[in-house]
C-alpha cells in the first residue's frame, strides 16, 4: 500500500488549496478513505471521510462548510478542496486508509 499526498504549501488567510492523495497497492475503489491533520504540538485529528463511491462524506465541525472531500476512482486519487483557510488550519495533512496505512503527509501553512 502506498499513499502519496501533494498540494500543500503556504497560503494567506481566506485563500484556497487543493490536496491530492494518489493511492496504489490495494483496491482503491472498494475502500473508504480519510484525511487527517496534525498541527504543531497537537494530536492528529480526523478532518474528513469519504465512502467507496463518494456518495457519503463526513467532516469535522472545524472544517464543515469550508472543505470538500472527493475521489476519482478511475485515477486512484482522493482530493481535499480547502477554502476560506484560517491560520488554525495550519498542519501536516495525511491521507489514510484503515488503521495501518498512512501517507507521509503534506504541509499546509496559512499565514500572512
Phi and psi restraints in degrees (range 20) as a CNS / XPLOR table:
assign (resid 1 and name C) (resid 2 and name N)
       (resid 2 and name CA) (resid 2 and name C) 1.0 -134.9 20.0 2
assign (resid 2 and name N) (resid 2 and name CA)
       (resid 2 and name C) (resid 3 and name N) 1.0 131.8 20.0 2
assign (resid 2 and name C) (resid 3 and name N)
       (resid 3 and name CA) (resid 3 and name C) 1.0 -127.0 20.0 2
assign (resid 3 and name N) (resid 3 and name CA)
       (resid 3 and name C) (resid 4 and name N) 1.0 123.4 20.0 2
assign (resid 3 and name C) (resid 4 and name N)
       (resid 4 and name CA) (resid 4 and name C) 1.0 -125.7 20.0 2
assign (resid 4 and name N) (resid 4 and name CA)
       (resid 4 and name C) (resid 5 and name N) 1.0 114.5 20.0 2
assign (resid 4 and name C) (resid 5 and name N)
       (resid 5 and name CA) (resid 5 and name C) 1.0 -90.3 20.0 2
assign (resid 5 and name N) (resid 5 and name CA)
       (resid 5 and name C) (resid 6 and name N) 1.0 153.3 20.0 2
assign (resid 5 and name C) (resid 6 and name N)
       (resid 6 and name CA) (resid 6 and name C) 1.0 -154.3 20.0 2
assign (resid 6 and name N) (resid 6 and name CA)
       (resid 6 and name C) (resid 7 and name N) 1.0 167.8 20.0 2
assign (resid 6 and name C) (resid 7 and name N)
       (resid 7 and name CA) (resid 7 and name C) 1.0 105.0 20.0 2
assign (resid 7 and name N) (resid 7 and name CA)
       (resid 7 and name C) (resid 8 and name N) 1.0 -5.6 20.0 2
assign (resid 7 and name C) (resid 8 and name N)
       (resid 8 and name CA) (resid 8 and name C) 1.0 -71.5 20.0 2
assign (resid 8 and name N) (resid 8 and name CA)
       (resid 8 and name C) (resid 9 and name N) 1.0 171.2 20.0 2
assign (resid 8 and name C) (resid 9 and name N)
       (resid 9 and name CA) (resid 9 and name C) 1.0 163.8 20.0 2
assign (resid 9 and name N) (resid 9 and name CA)
       (resid 9 and name C) (resid 10 and name N) 1.0 -168.7 20.0 2
assign (resid 9 and name C) (resid 10 and name N)
       (resid 10 and name CA) (resid 10 and name C) 1.0 -97.6 20.0 2
assign (resid 10 and name N) (resid 10 and name CA)
       (resid 10 and name C) (resid 11 and name N) 1.0 130.3 20.0 2
assign (resid 10 and name C) (resid 11 and name N)
       (resid 11 and name CA) (resid 11 and name C) 1.0 -141.3 20.0 2
assign (resid 11 and name N) (resid 11 and name CA)
       (resid 11 and name C) (resid 12 and name N) 1.0 148.6 20.0 2
assign (resid 11 and name C) (resid 12 and name N)
       (resid 12 and name CA) (resid 12 and name C) 1.0 -78.0 20.0 2
assign (resid 12 and name N) (resid 12 and name CA)
       (resid 12 and name C) (resid 13 and name N) 1.0 154.2 20.0 2
assign (resid 12 and name C) (resid 13 and name N)
       (resid 13 and name CA) (resid 13 and name C) 1.0 -53.0 20.0 2
assign (resid 13 and name N) (resid 13 and name CA)
       (resid 13 and name C) (resid 14 and name N) 1.0 137.0 20.0 2
assign (resid 13 and name C) (resid 14 and name N)
       (resid 14 and name CA) (resid 14 and name C) 1.0 90.1 20.0 2
assign (resid 14 and name N) (resid 14 and name CA)
       (resid 14 and name C) (resid 15 and name N) 1.0 -9.2 20.0 2
assign (resid 14 and name C) (resid 15 and name N)
       (resid 15 and name CA) (resid 15 and name C) 1.0 -82.2 20.0 2
assign (resid 15 and name N) (resid 15 and name CA)
       (resid 15 and name C) (resid 16 and name N) 1.0 -175.7 20.0 2
assign (resid 15 and name C) (resid 16 and name N)
       (resid 16 and name CA) (resid 16 and name C) 1.0 -132.5 20.0 2
assign (resid 16 and name N) (resid 16 and name CA)
       (resid 16 and name C) (resid 17 and name N) 1.0 152.1 20.0 2
assign (resid 16 and name C) (resid 17 and name N)
       (resid 17 and name CA) (resid 17 and name C) 1.0 -146.2 20.0 2
assign (resid 17 and name N) (resid 17 and name CA)
       (resid 17 and name C) (resid 18 and name N) 1.0 152.7 20.0 2
assign (resid 17 and name C) (resid 18 and name N)
       (resid 18 and name CA) (resid 18 and name C) 1.0 -122.6 20.0 2
assign (resid 18 and name N) (resid 18 and name CA)
       (resid 18 and name C) (resid 19 and name N) 1.0 121.4 20.0 2
assign (resid 18 and name C) (resid 19 and name N)
       (resid 19 and name CA) (resid 19 and name C) 1.0 -94.6 20.0 2
assign (resid 19 and name N) (resid 19 and name CA)
       (resid 19 and name C) (resid 20 and name N) 1.0 150.5 20.0 2
assign (resid 19 and name C) (resid 20 and name N)
       (resid 20 and name CA) (resid 20 and name C) 1.0 -129.6 20.0 2
assign (resid 20 and name N) (resid 20 and name CA)
       (resid 20 and name C) (resid 21 and name N) 1.0 148.7 20.0 2
assign (resid 20 and name C) (resid 21 and name N)
       (resid 21 and name CA) (resid 21 and name C) 1.0 -131.2 20.0 2
assign (resid 21 and name N) (resid 21 and name CA)
       (resid 21 and name C) (resid 22 and name N) 1.0 113.5 20.0 2
assign (resid 21 and name C) (resid 22 and name N)
       (resid 22 and name CA) (resid 22 and name C) 1.0 -95.6 20.0 2
assign (resid 22 and name N) (resid 22 and name CA)
       (resid 22 and name C) (resid 23 and name N) 1.0 126.6 20.0 2
assign (resid 22 and name C) (resid 23 and name N)
       (resid 23 and name CA) (resid 23 and name C) 1.0 -112.5 20.0 2
assign (resid 23 and name N) (resid 23 and name CA)
       (resid 23 and name C) (resid 24 and name N) 1.0 149.9 20.0 2
assign (resid 23 and name C) (resid 24 and name N)
       (resid 24 and name CA) (resid 24 and name C) 1.0 -154.5 20.0 2
assign (resid 24 and name N) (resid 24 and name CA)
       (resid 24 and name C) (resid 25 and name N) 1.0 160.4 20.0 2
assign (resid 24 and name C) (resid 25 and name N)
       (resid 25 and name CA) (resid 25 and name C) 1.0 90.7 20.0 2
assign (resid 25 and name N) (resid 25 and name CA)
       (resid 25 and name C) (resid 26 and name N) 1.0 5.4 20.0 2
assign (resid 25 and name C) (resid 26 and name N)
       (resid 26 and name CA) (resid 26 and name C) 1.0 -156.4 20.0 2
assign (resid 26 and name N) (resid 26 and name CA)
       (resid 26 and name C) (resid 27 and name N) 1.0 173.5 20.0 2
assign (resid 26 and name C) (resid 27 and name N)
       (resid 27 and name CA) (resid 27 and name C) 1.0 -80.2 20.0 2
assign (resid 27 and name N) (resid 27 and name CA)
       (resid 27 and name C) (resid 28 and name N) 1.0 84.7 20.0 2
assign (resid 27 and name C) (resid 28 and name N)
       (resid 28 and name CA) (resid 28 and name C) 1.0 -55.8 20.0 2
assign (resid 28 and name N) (resid 28 and name CA)
       (resid 28 and name C) (resid 29 and name N) 1.0 -45.1 20.0 2
assign (resid 28 and name C) (resid 29 and name N)
       (resid 29 and name CA) (resid 29 and name C) 1.0 -69.5 20.0 2
assign (resid 29 and name N) (resid 29 and name CA)
       (resid 29 and name C) (resid 30 and name N) 1.0 -10.5 20.0 2
assign (resid 29 and name C) (resid 30 and name N)
       (resid 30 and name CA) (resid 30 and name C) 1.0 -104.8 20.0 2
assign (resid 30 and name N) (resid 30 and name CA)
       (resid 30 and name C) (resid 31 and name N) 1.0 8.8 20.0 2
assign (resid 30 and name C) (resid 31 and name N)
       (resid 31 and name CA) (resid 31 and name C) 1.0 -123.0 20.0 2
assign (resid 31 and name N) (resid 31 and name CA)
       (resid 31 and name C) (resid 32 and name N) 1.0 131.0 20.0 2
assign (resid 31 and name C) (resid 32 and name N)
       (resid 32 and name CA) (resid 32 and name C) 1.0 -68.8 20.0 2
assign (resid 32 and name N) (resid 32 and name CA)
       (resid 32 and name C) (resid 33 and name N) 1.0 149.9 20.0 2
assign (resid 32 and name C) (resid 33 and name N)
       (resid 33 and name CA) (resid 33 and name C) 1.0 -134.1 20.0 2
assign (resid 33 and name N) (resid 33 and name CA)
       (resid 33 and name C) (resid 34 and name N) 1.0 158.9 20.0 2
assign (resid 33 and name C) (resid 34 and name N)
       (resid 34 and name CA) (resid 34 and name C) 1.0 -140.3 20.0 2
assign (resid 34 and name N) (resid 34 and name CA)
       (resid 34 and name C) (resid 35 and name N) 1.0 156.1 20.0 2
assign (resid 34 and name C) (resid 35 and name N)
       (resid 35 and name CA) (resid 35 and name C) 1.0 -112.6 20.0 2
assign (resid 35 and name N) (resid 35 and name CA)
       (resid 35 and name C) (resid 36 and name N) 1.0 135.1 20.0 2
assign (resid 35 and name C) (resid 36 and name N)
       (resid 36 and name CA) (resid 36 and name C) 1.0 -122.1 20.0 2
assign (resid 36 and name N) (resid 36 and name CA)
       (resid 36 and name C) (resid 37 and name N) 1.0 166.3 20.0 2
assign (resid 36 and name C) (resid 37 and name N)
       (resid 37 and name CA) (resid 37 and name C) 1.0 -144.8 20.0 2
assign (resid 37 and name N) (resid 37 and name CA)
       (resid 37 and name C) (resid 38 and name N) 1.0 154.5 20.0 2
assign (resid 37 and name C) (resid 38 and name N)
       (resid 38 and name CA) (resid 38 and name C) 1.0 -136.5 20.0 2
assign (resid 38 and name N) (resid 38 and name CA)
       (resid 38 and name C) (resid 39 and name N) 1.0 114.1 20.0 2
assign (resid 38 and name C) (resid 39 and name N)
       (resid 39 and name CA) (resid 39 and name C) 1.0 -84.7 20.0 2
assign (resid 39 and name N) (resid 39 and name CA)
       (resid 39 and name C) (resid 40 and name N) 1.0 158.3 20.0 2
assign (resid 39 and name C) (resid 40 and name N)
       (resid 40 and name CA) (resid 40 and name C) 1.0 -55.5 20.0 2
assign (resid 40 and name N) (resid 40 and name CA)
       (resid 40 and name C) (resid 41 and name N) 1.0 127.8 20.0 2
assign (resid 40 and name C) (resid 41 and name N)
       (resid 41 and name CA) (resid 41 and name C) 1.0 76.3 20.0 2
assign (resid 41 and name N) (resid 41 and name CA)
       (resid 41 and name C) (resid 42 and name N) 1.0 7.0 20.0 2
assign (resid 41 and name C) (resid 42 and name N)
       (resid 42 and name CA) (resid 42 and name C) 1.0 -122.6 20.0 2
assign (resid 42 and name N) (resid 42 and name CA)
       (resid 42 and name C) (resid 43 and name N) 1.0 165.0 20.0 2
assign (resid 42 and name C) (resid 43 and name N)
       (resid 43 and name CA) (resid 43 and name C) 1.0 -77.7 20.0 2
assign (resid 43 and name N) (resid 43 and name CA)
       (resid 43 and name C) (resid 44 and name N) 1.0 157.5 20.0 2
assign (resid 43 and name C) (resid 44 and name N)
       (resid 44 and name CA) (resid 44 and name C) 1.0 -66.3 20.0 2
assign (resid 44 and name N) (resid 44 and name CA)
       (resid 44 and name C) (resid 45 and name N) 1.0 137.4 20.0 2
assign (resid 44 and name C) (resid 45 and name N)
       (resid 45 and name CA) (resid 45 and name C) 1.0 -129.9 20.0 2
assign (resid 45 and name N) (resid 45 and name CA)
       (resid 45 and name C) (resid 46 and name N) 1.0 149.6 20.0 2
assign (resid 45 and name C) (resid 46 and name N)
       (resid 46 and name CA) (resid 46 and name C) 1.0 -73.3 20.0 2
assign (resid 46 and name N) (resid 46 and name CA)
       (resid 46 and name C) (resid 47 and name N) 1.0 133.4 20.0 2
assign (resid 46 and name C) (resid 47 and name N)
       (resid 47 and name CA) (resid 47 and name C) 1.0 -105.0 20.0 2
assign (resid 47 and name N) (resid 47 and name CA)
       (resid 47 and name C) (resid 48 and name N) 1.0 -51.2 20.0 2
assign (resid 47 and name C) (resid 48 and name N)
       (resid 48 and name CA) (resid 48 and name C) 1.0 -158.4 20.0 2
assign (resid 48 and name N) (resid 48 and name CA)
       (resid 48 and name C) (resid 49 and name N) 1.0 154.3 20.0 2
assign (resid 48 and name C) (resid 49 and name N)
       (resid 49 and name CA) (resid 49 and name C) 1.0 -133.7 20.0 2
assign (resid 49 and name N) (resid 49 and name CA)
       (resid 49 and name C) (resid 50 and name N) 1.0 145.9 20.0 2
assign (resid 49 and name C) (resid 50 and name N)
       (resid 50 and name CA) (resid 50 and name C) 1.0 -136.6 20.0 2
assign (resid 50 and name N) (resid 50 and name CA)
       (resid 50 and name C) (resid 51 and name N) 1.0 140.2 20.0 2
assign (resid 50 and name C) (resid 51 and name N)
       (resid 51 and name CA) (resid 51 and name C) 1.0 -83.6 20.0 2
assign (resid 51 and name N) (resid 51 and name CA)
       (resid 51 and name C) (resid 52 and name N) 1.0 -174.7 20.0 2
assign (resid 51 and name C) (resid 52 and name N)
       (resid 52 and name CA) (resid 52 and name C) 1.0 -60.7 20.0 2
assign (resid 52 and name N) (resid 52 and name CA)
       (resid 52 and name C) (resid 53 and name N) 1.0 -39.3 20.0 2
assign (resid 52 and name C) (resid 53 and name N)
       (resid 53 and name CA) (resid 53 and name C) 1.0 -104.1 20.0 2
assign (resid 53 and name N) (resid 53 and name CA)
       (resid 53 and name C) (resid 54 and name N) 1.0 3.2 20.0 2
assign (resid 53 and name C) (resid 54 and name N)
       (resid 54 and name CA) (resid 54 and name C) 1.0 80.5 20.0 2
assign (resid 54 and name N) (resid 54 and name CA)
       (resid 54 and name C) (resid 55 and name N) 1.0 9.9 20.0 2
assign (resid 54 and name C) (resid 55 and name N)
       (resid 55 and name CA) (resid 55 and name C) 1.0 -81.9 20.0 2
assign (resid 55 and name N) (resid 55 and name CA)
       (resid 55 and name C) (resid 56 and name N) 1.0 -18.5 20.0 2
assign (resid 55 and name C) (resid 56 and name N)
       (resid 56 and name CA) (resid 56 and name C) 1.0 -128.2 20.0 2
assign (resid 56 and name N) (resid 56 and name CA)
       (resid 56 and name C) (resid 57 and name N) 1.0 131.4 20.0 2
assign (resid 56 and name C) (resid 57 and name N)
       (resid 57 and name CA) (resid 57 and name C) 1.0 -135.3 20.0 2
assign (resid 57 and name N) (resid 57 and name CA)
       (resid 57 and name C) (resid 58 and name N) 1.0 159.2 20.0 2
assign (resid 57 and name C) (resid 58 and name N)
       (resid 58 and name CA) (resid 58 and name C) 1.0 -136.9 20.0 2
assign (resid 58 and name N) (resid 58 and name CA)
       (resid 58 and name C) (resid 59 and name N) 1.0 142.6 20.0 2
assign (resid 58 and name C) (resid 59 and name N)
       (resid 59 and name CA) (resid 59 and name C) 1.0 -131.4 20.0 2
assign (resid 59 and name N) (resid 59 and name CA)
       (resid 59 and name C) (resid 60 and name N) 1.0 142.9 20.0 2
assign (resid 59 and name C) (resid 60 and name N)
       (resid 60 and name CA) (resid 60 and name C) 1.0 -63.9 20.0 2
assign (resid 60 and name N) (resid 60 and name CA)
       (resid 60 and name C) (resid 61 and name N) 1.0 148.0 20.0 2
assign (resid 60 and name C) (resid 61 and name N)
       (resid 61 and name CA) (resid 61 and name C) 1.0 -57.0 20.0 2
assign (resid 61 and name N) (resid 61 and name CA)
       (resid 61 and name C) (resid 62 and name N) 1.0 -32.7 20.0 2
assign (resid 61 and name C) (resid 62 and name N)
       (resid 62 and name CA) (resid 62 and name C) 1.0 -68.5 20.0 2
assign (resid 62 and name N) (resid 62 and name CA)
       (resid 62 and name C) (resid 63 and name N) 1.0 -18.4 20.0 2
assign (resid 62 and name C) (resid 63 and name N)
       (resid 63 and name CA) (resid 63 and name C) 1.0 -119.5 20.0 2
assign (resid 63 and name N) (resid 63 and name CA)
       (resid 63 and name C) (resid 64 and name N) 1.0 -5.8 20.0 2
assign (resid 63 and name C) (resid 64 and name N)
       (resid 64 and name CA) (resid 64 and name C) 1.0 -58.3 20.0 2
assign (resid 64 and name N) (resid 64 and name CA)
       (resid 64 and name C) (resid 65 and name N) 1.0 131.9 20.0 2
assign (resid 64 and name C) (resid 65 and name N)
       (resid 65 and name CA) (resid 65 and name C) 1.0 88.2 20.0 2
assign (resid 65 and name N) (resid 65 and name CA)
       (resid 65 and name C) (resid 66 and name N) 1.0 -11.8 20.0 2
assign (resid 65 and name C) (resid 66 and name N)
       (resid 66 and name CA) (resid 66 and name C) 1.0 -115.5 20.0 2
assign (resid 66 and name N) (resid 66 and name CA)
       (resid 66 and name C) (resid 67 and name N) 1.0 -33.4 20.0 2
assign (resid 66 and name C) (resid 67 and name N)
       (resid 67 and name CA) (resid 67 and name C) 1.0 -108.2 20.0 2
assign (resid 67 and name N) (resid 67 and name CA)
       (resid 67 and name C) (resid 68 and name N) 1.0 148.9 20.0 2
assign (resid 67 and name C) (resid 68 and name N)
       (resid 68 and name CA) (resid 68 and name C) 1.0 -133.8 20.0 2
assign (resid 68 and name N) (resid 68 and name CA)
       (resid 68 and name C) (resid 69 and name N) 1.0 123.8 20.0 2
assign (resid 68 and name C) (resid 69 and name N)
       (resid 69 and name CA) (resid 69 and name C) 1.0 -96.6 20.0 2
assign (resid 69 and name N) (resid 69 and name CA)
       (resid 69 and name C) (resid 70 and name N) 1.0 140.7 20.0 2
assign (resid 69 and name C) (resid 70 and name N)
       (resid 70 and name CA) (resid 70 and name C) 1.0 -152.1 20.0 2
assign (resid 70 and name N) (resid 70 and name CA)
       (resid 70 and name C) (resid 71 and name N) 1.0 172.6 20.0 2
assign (resid 70 and name C) (resid 71 and name N)
       (resid 71 and name CA) (resid 71 and name C) 1.0 -150.5 20.0 2
assign (resid 71 and name N) (resid 71 and name CA)
       (resid 71 and name C) (resid 72 and name N) 1.0 153.9 20.0 2
assign (resid 71 and name C) (resid 72 and name N)
       (resid 72 and name CA) (resid 72 and name C) 1.0 -126.2 20.0 2
assign (resid 72 and name N) (resid 72 and name CA)
       (resid 72 and name C) (resid 73 and name N) 1.0 99.4 20.0 2
assign (resid 72 and name C) (resid 73 and name N)
       (resid 73 and name CA) (resid 73 and name C) 1.0 -66.2 20.0 2
assign (resid 73 and name N) (resid 73 and name CA)
       (resid 73 and name C) (resid 74 and name N) 1.0 -25.7 20.0 2
assign (resid 73 and name C) (resid 74 and name N)
       (resid 74 and name CA) (resid 74 and name C) 1.0 -68.6 20.0 2
assign (resid 74 and name N) (resid 74 and name CA)
       (resid 74 and name C) (resid 75 and name N) 1.0 -24.5 20.0 2
assign (resid 74 and name C) (resid 75 and name N)
       (resid 75 and name CA) (resid 75 and name C) 1.0 -108.3 20.0 2
assign (resid 75 and name N) (resid 75 and name CA)
       (resid 75 and name C) (resid 76 and name N) 1.0 4.3 20.0 2
assign (resid 75 and name C) (resid 76 and name N)
       (resid 76 and name CA) (resid 76 and name C) 1.0 50.8 20.0 2
assign (resid 76 and name N) (resid 76 and name CA)
       (resid 76 and name C) (resid 77 and name N) 1.0 43.0 20.0 2
assign (resid 76 and name C) (resid 77 and name N)
       (resid 77 and name CA) (resid 77 and name C) 1.0 -132.5 20.0 2
assign (resid 77 and name N) (resid 77 and name CA)
       (resid 77 and name C) (resid 78 and name N) 1.0 137.5 20.0 2
assign (resid 77 and name C) (resid 78 and name N)
       (resid 78 and name CA) (resid 78 and name C) 1.0 -114.2 20.0 2
assign (resid 78 and name N) (resid 78 and name CA)
       (resid 78 and name C) (resid 79 and name N) 1.0 148.1 20.0 2
assign (resid 78 and name C) (resid 79 and name N)
       (resid 79 and name CA) (resid 79 and name C) 1.0 -126.3 20.0 2
assign (resid 79 and name N) (resid 79 and name CA)
       (resid 79 and name C) (resid 80 and name N) 1.0 158.5 20.0 2
assign (resid 79 and name C) (resid 80 and name N)
       (resid 80 and name CA) (resid 80 and name C) 1.0 -137.2 20.0 2
assign (resid 80 and name N) (resid 80 and name CA)
       (resid 80 and name C) (resid 81 and name N) 1.0 105.8 20.0 2
assign (resid 80 and name C) (resid 81 and name N)
       (resid 81 and name CA) (resid 81 and name C) 1.0 -85.8 20.0 2
assign (resid 81 and name N) (resid 81 and name CA)
       (resid 81 and name C) (resid 82 and name N) 1.0 122.7 20.0 2
assign (resid 81 and name C) (resid 82 and name N)
       (resid 82 and name CA) (resid 82 and name C) 1.0 -118.5 20.0 2
assign (resid 82 and name N) (resid 82 and name CA)
       (resid 82 and name C) (resid 83 and name N) 1.0 117.1 20.0 2
assign (resid 82 and name C) (resid 83 and name N)
       (resid 83 and name CA) (resid 83 and name C) 1.0 -116.1 20.0 2
assign (resid 83 and name N) (resid 83 and name CA)
       (resid 83 and name C) (resid 84 and name N) 1.0 165.0 20.0 2
assign (resid 83 and name C) (resid 84 and name N)
       (resid 84 and name CA) (resid 84 and name C) 1.0 48.3 20.0 2
assign (resid 84 and name N) (resid 84 and name CA)
       (resid 84 and name C) (resid 85 and name N) 1.0 48.7 20.0 2
assign (resid 84 and name C) (resid 85 and name N)
       (resid 85 and name CA) (resid 85 and name C) 1.0 -65.5 20.0 2
assign (resid 85 and name N) (resid 85 and name CA)
       (resid 85 and name C) (resid 86 and name N) 1.0 145.2 20.0 2
assign (resid 85 and name C) (resid 86 and name N)
       (resid 86 and name CA) (resid 86 and name C) 1.0 -120.1 20.0 2
assign (resid 86 and name N) (resid 86 and name CA)
       (resid 86 and name C) (resid 87 and name N) 1.0 157.2 20.0 2
assign (resid 86 and name C) (resid 87 and name N)
       (resid 87 and name CA) (resid 87 and name C) 1.0 -54.9 20.0 2
assign (resid 87 and name N) (resid 87 and name CA)
       (resid 87 and name C) (resid 88 and name N) 1.0 -32.4 20.0 2
assign (resid 87 and name C) (resid 88 and name N)
       (resid 88 and name CA) (resid 88 and name C) 1.0 -73.0 20.0 2
assign (resid 88 and name N) (resid 88 and name CA)
       (resid 88 and name C) (resid 89 and name N) 1.0 -5.4 20.0 2
assign (resid 88 and name C) (resid 89 and name N)
       (resid 89 and name CA) (resid 89 and name C) 1.0 -83.4 20.0 2
assign (resid 89 and name N) (resid 89 and name CA)
       (resid 89 and name C) (resid 90 and name N) 1.0 -5.8 20.0 2
assign (resid 89 and name C) (resid 90 and name N)
       (resid 90 and name CA) (resid 90 and name C) 1.0 -60.8 20.0 2
assign (resid 90 and name N) (resid 90 and name CA)
       (resid 90 and name C) (resid 91 and name N) 1.0 123.9 20.0 2
assign (resid 90 and name C) (resid 91 and name N)
       (resid 91 and name CA) (resid 91 and name C) 1.0 -177.7 20.0 2
assign (resid 91 and name N) (resid 91 and name CA)
       (resid 91 and name C) (resid 92 and name N) 1.0 168.7 20.0 2
assign (resid 91 and name C) (resid 92 and name N)
       (resid 92 and name CA) (resid 92 and name C) 1.0 -89.1 20.0 2
assign (resid 92 and name N) (resid 92 and name CA)
       (resid 92 and name C) (resid 93 and name N) 1.0 127.2 20.0 2
assign (resid 92 and name C) (resid 93 and name N)
       (resid 93 and name CA) (resid 93 and name C) 1.0 -102.1 20.0 2
assign (resid 93 and name N) (resid 93 and name CA)
       (resid 93 and name C) (resid 94 and name N) 1.0 131.4 20.0 2
assign (resid 93 and name C) (resid 94 and name N)
       (resid 94 and name CA) (resid 94 and name C) 1.0 -119.6 20.0 2
assign (resid 94 and name N) (resid 94 and name CA)
       (resid 94 and name C) (resid 95 and name N) 1.0 142.0 20.0 2
assign (resid 94 and name C) (resid 95 and name N)
       (resid 95 and name CA) (resid 95 and name C) 1.0 -90.4 20.0 2
assign (resid 95 and name N) (resid 95 and name CA)
       (resid 95 and name C) (resid 96 and name N) 1.0 141.6 20.0 2
assign (resid 95 and name C) (resid 96 and name N)
       (resid 96 and name CA) (resid 96 and name C) 1.0 -143.7 20.0 2
assign (resid 96 and name N) (resid 96 and name CA)
       (resid 96 and name C) (resid 97 and name N) 1.0 143.4 20.0 2
assign (resid 96 and name C) (resid 97 and name N)
       (resid 97 and name CA) (resid 97 and name C) 1.0 -136.5 20.0 2
assign (resid 97 and name N) (resid 97 and name CA)
       (resid 97 and name C) (resid 98 and name N) 1.0 124.7 20.0 2
assign (resid 97 and name C) (resid 98 and name N)
       (resid 98 and name CA) (resid 98 and name C) 1.0 65.0 20.0 2
assign (resid 98 and name N) (resid 98 and name CA)
       (resid 98 and name C) (resid 99 and name N) 1.0 -170.3 20.0 2
assign (resid 98 and name C) (resid 99 and name N)
       (resid 99 and name CA) (resid 99 and name C) 1.0 -80.8 20.0 2
assign (resid 99 and name N) (resid 99 and name CA)
       (resid 99 and name C) (resid 100 and name N) 1.0 -14.1 20.0 2
assign (resid 99 and name C) (resid 100 and name N)
       (resid 100 and name CA) (resid 100 and name C) 1.0 -114.1 20.0 2
assign (resid 100 and name N) (resid 100 and name CA)
       (resid 100 and name C) (resid 101 and name N) 1.0 -14.2 20.0 2
assign (resid 100 and name C) (resid 101 and name N)
       (resid 101 and name CA) (resid 101 and name C) 1.0 -115.6 20.0 2
assign (resid 101 and name N) (resid 101 and name CA)
       (resid 101 and name C) (resid 102 and name N) 1.0 123.1 20.0 2
assign (resid 101 and name C) (resid 102 and name N)
       (resid 102 and name CA) (resid 102 and name C) 1.0 -135.9 20.0 2
assign (resid 102 and name N) (resid 102 and name CA)
       (resid 102 and name C) (resid 103 and name N) 1.0 147.5 20.0 2
assign (resid 102 and name C) (resid 103 and name N)
       (resid 103 and name CA) (resid 103 and name C) 1.0 -79.1 20.0 2
assign (resid 103 and name N) (resid 103 and name CA)
       (resid 103 and name C) (resid 104 and name N) 1.0 179.5 20.0 2
assign (resid 103 and name C) (resid 104 and name N)
       (resid 104 and name CA) (resid 104 and name C) 1.0 -84.5 20.0 2
assign (resid 104 and name N) (resid 104 and name CA)
       (resid 104 and name C) (resid 105 and name N) 1.0 -13.0 20.0 2
assign (resid 104 and name C) (resid 105 and name N)
       (resid 105 and name CA) (resid 105 and name C) 1.0 95.4 20.0 2
assign (resid 105 and name N) (resid 105 and name CA)
       (resid 105 and name C) (resid 106 and name N) 1.0 157.9 20.0 2
assign (resid 105 and name C) (resid 106 and name N)
       (resid 106 and name CA) (resid 106 and name C) 1.0 -134.4 20.0 2
assign (resid 106 and name N) (resid 106 and name CA)
       (resid 106 and name C) (resid 107 and name N) 1.0 134.6 20.0 2
assign (resid 106 and name C) (resid 107 and name N)
       (resid 107 and name CA) (resid 107 and name C) 1.0 -85.6 20.0 2
assign (resid 107 and name N) (resid 107 and name CA)
       (resid 107 and name C) (resid 108 and name N) 1.0 129.1 20.0 2
assign (resid 107 and name C) (resid 108 and name N)
       (resid 108 and name CA) (resid 108 and name C) 1.0 -114.6 20.0 2
assign (resid 108 and name N) (resid 108 and name CA)
       (resid 108 and name C) (resid 109 and name N) 1.0 123.8 20.0 2
assign (resid 108 and name C) (resid 109 and name N)
       (resid 109 and name CA) (resid 109 and name C) 1.0 -121.3 20.0 2
assign (resid 109 and name N) (resid 109 and name CA)
       (resid 109 and name C) (resid 110 and name N) 1.0 121.8 20.0 2
assign (resid 109 and name C) (resid 110 and name N)
       (resid 110 and name CA) (resid 110 and name C) 1.0 -110.7 20.0 2
assign (resid 110 and name N) (resid 110 and name CA)
       (resid 110 and name C) (resid 111 and name N) 1.0 109.4 20.0 2
assign (resid 110 and name C) (resid 111 and name N)
       (resid 111 and name CA) (resid 111 and name C) 1.0 -161.7 20.0 2
assign (resid 111 and name N) (resid 111 and name CA)
       (resid 111 and name C) (resid 112 and name N) 1.0 155.6 20.0 2
